[in-house]
Amino acid sequence: MAVEVDRASRRLRSVASSVYAEPMAGGKPLDSNEVDSDWLYVAPKTGSNIPPRTPYRFVWEFVCRAVV
């Protein structure tokens, strides 16, 4: 999964993803997507639409070192 992070606006989105037959990107590639998803916001003023315990939440916290 490739993710675009906009720290100034406190948002992120997926820009590409791939699905494989085996765990950890193993086996044959089954599908890939290079379409930008909708922006997901973490800004307190607009409200967060990133659910807890999702890959997007972990990416945001890792990249921005933010506690949201």
TAURRA-V961846 format. One record per residue. N is the residue number from 1. RES is the residue in one letter. OMEGA is omega in degrees with one decimal (999 if undefined). BURIAL is + if it has 24 or more other C-alpha atoms within 12 Angstrom, else -. D_LAST is the distance of its C-alpha to the last C-alpha in Angstrom with 2 decimals. Layout:
n: [N/N]
res: [RES/RES]
omega: [OMEGA/OMEGA]
burial: [BURIAL/BURIAL]
d_last: [D_LAST/D_LAST]
This chain:
n: [1/2/3/4/5/6/7/8/9/10/11/12/13/14/15/16/17/18/19/20/21/22/23/24/25/26/27/28/29/30/31/32/33/34/35/36/37/38/39/40/41/42/43/44/45/46/47/48/49/50/51/52/53/54/55/56/57/58/59/60/61/62/63/64/65/66/67/68]
res: [M/A/V/E/V/D/R/A/S/R/R/L/R/S/V/A/S/S/V/Y/A/E/P/M/A/G/G/K/P/L/D/S/N/E/V/D/S/D/W/L/Y/V/A/P/K/T/G/S/N/I/P/P/R/T/P/Y/R/F/V/W/E/F/V/C/R/A/V/V]
omega: [173.4/-174.8/173.8/-178.7/175.3/-174.7/-177.5/-179.6/179.5/179.5/176.3/178.5/176.0/177.4/176.7/176.1/177.8/178.6/-179.2/-177.5/-176.8/176.1/176.1/178.4/178.7/179.2/-177.9/171.0/-179.3/-176.7/172.8/-175.1/177.5/179.3/179.0/175.5/173.9/177.1/172.9/-173.9/174.9/-177.6/179.9/-177.6/-179.3/-176.5/-178.9/172.3/174.6/-179.4/175.1/176.3/173.4/178.0/179.9/179.8/179.2/177.6/-179.2/-177.4/178.7/-175.9/-173.0/-178.2/-176.3/171.1/-177.0/999]
burial: [-/-/+/+/+/-/-/-/-/+/+/+/+/+/-/-/-/-/-/-/-/-/-/-/-/-/-/-/-/-/-/-/-/-/-/-/-/-/-/+/+/+/-/-/-/-/-/-/-/+/-/-/-/-/-/+/+/-/+/+/-/-/-/-/-/-/-/-]
d_last: [21.98/21.49/18.27/18.05/14.96/15.06/12.87/14.54/13.76/10.24/11.85/13.64/16.71/19.28/22.53/24.58/24.84/27.66/28.79/31.21/33.67/32.60/29.35/27.79/29.33/32.76/35.83/36.67/34.21/34.15/32.21/30.27/28.51/27.96/26.76/23.59/21.26/19.63/16.51/13.20/10.75/7.03/8.19/8.00/11.77/12.61/10.45/8.61/11.45/10.06/10.97/9.63/12.16/13.31/14.40/12.35/8.99/10.77/12.23/9.25/7.89/11.62/12.68/10.32/9.53/6.03/3.78/0.00]
